[in-house]
Amino acid sequence: MFALNVRRFFYVCDKVIIRNLRGKNPALANPGLDNRLKAFRQDSIKVQDDDVEEFIEQSESSFYEVGQAYNEHLNETLIGKHELRHHIVKERYFKENMPNLLTWSEKEQIRHLATTQPNDWTPERIAESFPVTEQVVKKLLKYPWKPATEERITRHDASAMRNWKELKEGTLDIPEKLRQHFLKFSDRTIPPLNRKSVKVDLSQEKIGEFEQIVRRCANINNNENKDNDVHCNENISSDAKKPKEKIDYKKVTLSELASKIRTRLDHGQSVDLPDRIIMDSVETVSVLTEKGNAPKNEINVISETKEEKNITKFKEEDNKVFSSTNYPERIRIPKKAYKKGATYKMNDCFYDHDGRFLYRVIGMDDNINHQ
């Protein structure tokens, strides 16, 4: 029984070992080199089988040449920055006004090729296949021109044909290299404009977030200005409707003025504060007349619009403030009262410890002391 189990176990183990040996991949001769070659081929780098080891040795970076490699990389980045800055300045301040030699149908063809086959029809290839430069192609694809009417397209094509005529005559001001490139397309046949394919887009462009904020603020300011204008117009109209009061500069007596104010009150007109004061004064005058102390009746009505005369108040001179300007510039300090750094006072003048004059306080008592 035991012998049979051992035989069965040996038979099973033999099968497992053979299966593992068959399923295991054979070991590579150069695993590191093969993996490097595989990585290079994945990066689409062409490597010949004869020079594999030399290519890998050249691709490996040397520790002693790291500084030189870094300096080369730094120089390349700086050169790229300088070239970019030069290109930006050239595009901003030295723009070359290139003439338009493309018709509307050719521009539509360029847009169609760039949108349908962007990998094949790059700006460089379009510049080689059409009478246009690479920069103009990029602008054409980035900012598509949308004509408003068909007449605008006809005027556009007519200006392109005039530029072609000037180019053939040699009057167009462009570099000679571009002239030779553009003259390659001078004998081509320009297809006529298909009016059915022209679709005039009159839809309003989408507004960005920043423009929406600016327009919203502008609308709020316009509404506020309109409200202010309405209020100002209402105030002006109300002021215009008010009757202008005529000012009478004639001399009248107090009784006559009081009678005018009474008639105004009887008719229901408004009475100002000065009129009320006058009425109160008339009542007090009537009371005084009953007692026998009657004042004069004639008064002068002073206009509120007349300019007041310049009145200066008389101020009595204060003789106590002003005193004589004669004071000693230097005094002699006794030895008993001398103290270094002290300040001495005589009358209304102050002196230092050497007896020199410092300042004066007018109007002080005539006391002599030191501080």
Buried (B, 14 or more C-beta within 10 A) or exposed (E): EEEEEEEEEEEEEEEEEEEEEEEEEEEEEEEEEEEBBEEBEEEEEEBEEEEBEEBBEEEEEEEEEEEEEEEEEEEEEEEEEEEEEEEEEEEEEEEEEBBBBBBBBBBBBBBEBBEEEEEEBBBEBBBEEBBBBEBBBEEBBEEEEEBEEEEEBBEBBEEBEEBBEEBEEEEBEBEEEBEEBBEEBEEEEBEEBEEEEBEEEEEEEEEEEEEEEEEEEEEEEEEEEEEEEEEEEEEEEEEEEEEEEEEEEEEBEBEBBBEBBBEBBEEEEEEEEEBEEBBEBBEEBEEEEEEEEEEEEEBEBEEEEEEEEEEEEEEEEEEEEEBEEEEEEEBEBEEEEEEEEEBBBBBBBBBBBEBEBEEEEEEEEEEEEBE
